[in-house]
Amino acid sequence: MFSSLKVRNYRLFFTGQVISNIGTWMQRIAQDWLVFTLSGNDPIALGIAVALQFAPTLFLSLWAGVLADRVDKRRLLIGIQIAVLAQAVVLGALDLSGIAALWHVYLLCFTLGCTASLEVPARQSFVAEMVGRDKVTNAVALNSSIFNMARIVGPAIAGFAITWVGTGWLFMANAVSTGAVIAALVMMNPDKLFRGPAIPREKGQLVEGLRYVRRRSDLMTVMVLVFFVSTFGITYFTSLPIVAANVFHTNADGYGLLSTLVAVGTFTGALMSARRNTRGGPRVRLLLISAFLLGAFEVITAFMPTYLTFGLALIPLGFATITFLNTANALVQTAVSPEMRGRVMGLYVLVLIGGNPIGGPMTGWMADAFGGRSPFYIGGAISAIAAIACAVVLIRRGGVSLPVRRFGNGLRVLKRERV
């Protein structure tokens, strides 16, 4: 389950991420609550903040993938993390000084989205450089376990800390935690990285990456399914503060508890993925099943009558969500050649996050028009239907090819998997 931690560079990265992700989730809860407070509990304002944070992905993620293939990913990540630290300090200073306005938060959401658009493709493709192809699926799952352990700890701390000290100090805490990632990256040994061949700066490299994915039916299936599920299904994270405040009439601690219950499921699912990935590569069948279950559990959760039953239903929903995301990520990482990994991950990030500028405002509008529960049952239904449609298409095609490994200068498909 923890085989990737035998690699020193990844061990440093893992430690830094444990600290930083807790701070990131504390800031996310604080930011959502600050927007909700400044706007007078307006769900549409929260949707706008989400849209601004993810809109840069539409314009930057593909280019960021090309950049990740061209430059030293470790140095690129150090520069990006310094920018993230600065943004957290600015937001914290504005909040603590009492002059924070809604437009300040909107502006910083947008700038944070710009840095995230550059960071995510580089970080995702850097995982394989730290551990090598043989351990990449295990490392992806462990990354998710970090993320979701932080999702448990961060919101739990934030929910109560907001009540005690306000949101401003949580932004400052995130700035401090970001320093742990910077330190880990600086301490790495570059000579121990499993780097692919650097690609020279040439015209048409972005289009080349898109054509590479277009020719691969397995990658196209993952991309299409991830787009629909992330745009319409996984937007339930945005809906949680709306449900907490407007449906169950709780305060920040109630929202933090709901986020923690989601994280119990996602953390458990991440650990199961890490163990499962020691027994073989990721499978398309698991991707389709987890997408369908995500949608089904989301619909069930929407109709839970009480705060307690709603919260408990979030646990299996979180489990299905992280199983789907881990499987999709591992399928993409293991199925591409090293010199294409940055560009393919840039496209993956685009379809994963790029729908949020649509899904965020849509979620706020649905909650305002049809009630706080509506994003759950509408998004869940769309996710389940998308999973069924992709399964039908694959069955008609007779299966998909995976994974791809490099032999000398060529690529070879190792096996065909039936859905």
N, C-alpha and C positions, 0 to 999 in steps of 0.2 A: 504493500500500500504506500510506503514512503521511500521507494527505491530512488527517486530523483534526488532526495536529500543527501545521497552519498556524494553528489557533485558539489564541490565547495562553492563555485560561483552561484549555483542555483540556491544553495543553502543561505548564502548572503542575501540573495534576492528575496527568498521566502521570508526571512526574518524582517527585512525592511518592509515588505508588503503587509505582514501581520500588523505592525505598528501603524503604518500609513492608512490602511483600509479602515481601521477603527476610527481614525480621525476623519476620513472621507465620509463615512456614514453618519458620524456625528454632525458634520457640516451639512450633509444632505437633509437630514431631519430638521436641523436648525433653519436652513434656507427655506424649506417648504413652509415651515411654521411662521417664519418672518414674513414671507409673501402673503400667507393667509391672514396674518395679523394686520399688516399694513393695508391690505385691500378690504378689510372688513368681512373676512370669511367668504370671499368671492371665489368660487371654483374656476371661473373663467380666467381670473388673474393667475391662478396656479397653472392652468393649462398654457397660458402665454409664457410663463417663466420656463416651463419645460420645453416649449417650442424654441425659445431663444437659445436655450442651452444645447439643443441638439441640431438646430438649423445649420450651423457651420459644417456638420458632417456631410451635408449634401454637396458642398462645394470643395471641401478640403480632403476628405478621406481617400479618394482615389489618388490624388496627387501625393498625399502622405505615404501611400503604399509605394509609389515610385521612389520617393525620397528614402524610404526605409531600405529599399534594394540598392540604393546608390551609396549611402554614407554609413559610417560607423554607428550602429544602433545604440550602443552603450553611451557614447558621447551625446547623441541626439536626445536620449532619454534624460540625461543629466540636465541639459539645458531646458527641456520642457518642465521638469520637476521644479526647477528654480522659479519658472514663471508661475506654476501652480501655487507655490509657497507665497509668492508676492501677492497674488490675487486674494488668497485667504487672509493675509494681513490687512489688505485694504478694506475688505468687507467687514472684518472684525473691528477695525478702527472706526469705520463709519457707524457701525451699530453701537459700539460702546460709547461713542461721543454723543449719541442721541440724535444725530442728524440724518440717519439713514432714511431714504425715501424709496418708494417702489421703483422709480426709474433707476436708482443706483443699483438695486438688486438685479433688475432686468439687464443693465449694461454689463455687470459682472457675470451674470449667467451666460451672456453671449461670448465674453472673452474666455470664460472657462470652457465653453463649448469649442472655441477655436483651438485651445491647447489640447483638449481631449481628442479632437479630430486628428491631430498630429501624433499624439501619444499612443493611442490604442493600436493602430496597425504596427507601429514600431515595437511596442511591448509584446503584442501577440506573436509576431514573427521572431522576436528575440528569445522566446522560450526555447525554440528548437536549437538556437545557437548555444544556449547554456547547457543543454542536456544531451543533444544529439537526437537523431530520428527515432532510435529504439525506445527512448524514455519519454518522448514528447506527449503521448496520450496520458501517461501517468502524471507528468508535470502539469498539463492542462487541468486535470482533475484536482490536483493539489492546489493550483491557483484558485480554483473555484471554492475549495474548502476554506482557503484564507479569506476570500471575499465574503463568504457566507458566514464564517465564524464572526467576522467583523460586523456583518449584518445583524447578528444576534447581540453582540456586545455594544456596538455603536448606538443603535436606536434605544437600547435599554438605558444606557448612560444618558443619552441626549434627552429622552423624554422626561427624566427627572431633573437633569441639570438645567433645562430650560426653565422649569418651575422655580429652581433655587437661585440661579445666577443670571438667567436670561440667555439669549442666543449668541451675543457677541463673543463671550469667552470660548464658545465652541468653535468659532471660526479661527480664533487664535490657537486653540489646541490642535486643529487640523494643520495649521502652518508648522507647528513644532513637529508633528508626526511625519510630515512630508520630508523633513530633514533626514529621517531614518532611511528613506529610499535613496536619497542623494548619497548618503554615506555608504550604503551597500554597493551602489554602482561604482563609486570611486574605489572601493576596496577590492573589487574583482580583479582577477588575473586575465588580461585580454588574450594571453597566449594559450589559455585553456578553453577558449570558446570554439565551438564547431561552426566556423564561418563558411558560408558558401562563397562562390566566386563573386567578386564585386563586378557590377555591371557598369560600363562606361556611360557617360551622359550622351544620349542619342535621341533623335526625334522618333516619335511613334511608339515609345515604350508603354505609355498608358493604354493605347489602343491594342498593342500586342497582348497585354495582360487580359483585356476584355475578350479578345478573340480566343485566348487560351481557355478561359472559362466557358465560353460559348460552345466550344468543341467538345466539352466534357459533360455528358448527361448526368453523371453523378454529382458534379459540382453545381450544375444548374438546378437540380432538384433541391439540394440543400439551400441554395440562395433564395429560390422562390418560396420555399416553406418558411425559412427564417424571416423573410420580409413580412409575410402575412401574420405570422404568430407574434412577431415583435411589434408590429404596427397596431394590431387590434387586440391581441391577447395579453401581452406582458405589460400593457399600459395600466394594469390593475395596481401597480406600485404607485402611480400618480393618483389613483382613486382612493387610496387608503386614508389620507388626511380628510378627504371629503366625507367618506363613510364615518370616520371617527367623530368628526365635528357635527355633521348635518344629519346623519342617520341615527347614531347612538349617543350623540350629545356628550362626548367626552372631551377632555382637555388634551394637552400635549402628551401627558403620560399615557393616556389611552391610545393615542396614535403610535407612540413608541412601542407599546406592548403588541399591537397588531403587527408592526414591522418585525418585531422580534419573533413572533410566532411564524411568520413567513420564513424567517431565517432559520428556524429550527428545522423546517422541512428541507430548505435548500442546503444547509450544512450537512444534514444526514445524507441527502442525495449526492452531494459532492464526494463524501467519504466512500459511499458505495461505488461511485464512478471510478475513484482511484483504485479500489480493490478490483473492480471488474476489468479495468484496463491492464492489470498485470496478467490477465488470462487470455488476452487477445485484443485485436484492434477493434475500433468502433464499427458498428453495424447500422446499415440503413433501416433495417426493420425496427431497431430500438428507437431511432429518430422519429419514425412515423408513429409508433405506438405512444411514445412520450408526448408528442405534439397533440395527439387525439385526447389522451388522458388529461393533459393540461387544460384543454378546452372544456372537457366534461366536468372536471373538478371546479373550474371557474364558474360554470353555470350553476352547479350545486351550491357553491359558496354564496352566490348572489341571493339565494332564497333562504338562507339560514335566518331564523327569526330573532335570535338574541345576540348580544355582543359576545357571549361566551361561545355559542355554537358557531358563530361566524369566525371567531378567532381560531377555534380548533380546526375548522375546515380549511384554513389557510395553510396548515402544515402539509397535508398531501398535495395541495396546489403548489407549494414551494418545492416539494420533492420532484414533482413532474416537470416543473419549470427548469430546474437546474440540470436534470437528466437530459432534457431536450437541448439546452444550450451547450452543455459539455460535449454531448455526442456530435452536434453540428460543428463545433469548434475543432474537435479532434479529427473528424472526417476531412475537413478542409486542410488542416495542418499536415496530415499524413498522406494526402493524395496529390500534393503539388511538388514540383521540383524546386530545389533550394533557391535558384535564381529568380523564380516567380513568386516566392512565398510572400514577400512584402506587398506586391501588387494584388495578389489574390486576397490577402488579408485586408487590404484596403477596401476592396469590393465587398468583402464579408462584413466589415464594419459599417459600410454604407447601407447595406440592406438590413443589418441588425439595428442600427441606430437611426438611419436616415428617415425612417417612417415616423419617428417621434414628433417632428414638426407638424405632421398630420394628426397623429394619434393623440398628442397632448391637448391641443385645443378641442379636438373632437370629444375627448373624454370629459373635459370641462363643460362643453356644450350639452352632451348627453346627460351628465349629472344635473345640470341646471334645468333641462327641459323635461327629463323623464324620471328624475330621482337619482340619488347617490348610488343605488345598486345597479342601475342600467349598464354602466360600462362593463360590469362583470359578466352579465348574461349575454350581452351583445358580442363583446370581444371573445368570450369563450365559445360561442356558437360559430363564429367566423374561423377560429383556430381549428376546431374540430372538423369543420367542413373542408378547410384547406388540407388537413392531414389526409382525409379520405380521398380528396381529388388527386393529390400527389401519389397516393398508393395505387389508385386506379391507373394512372398514367404509367407508372413503373411496371405494374403487372402486365399491361398491354405491350410494353416494350420488351418484356421478358427478363427484367433485372437490370442491374447497373454494374459497372466495373469499379472495383476497388481492391486494395489500395494501389498506388503507383510507387514504385521504387526505382532508384537510379542504378543502372548497371553500366559502368564506363561512361560513355558519352550519350547513352540512349535511355529511354524510358520503357518500362515493361509492365504490363498489367498482370498482376499475379493471379487474380481469380475473379470470377463473376459470382455475384451473390443474388440469389432469388429472394424477392420480398416475401 
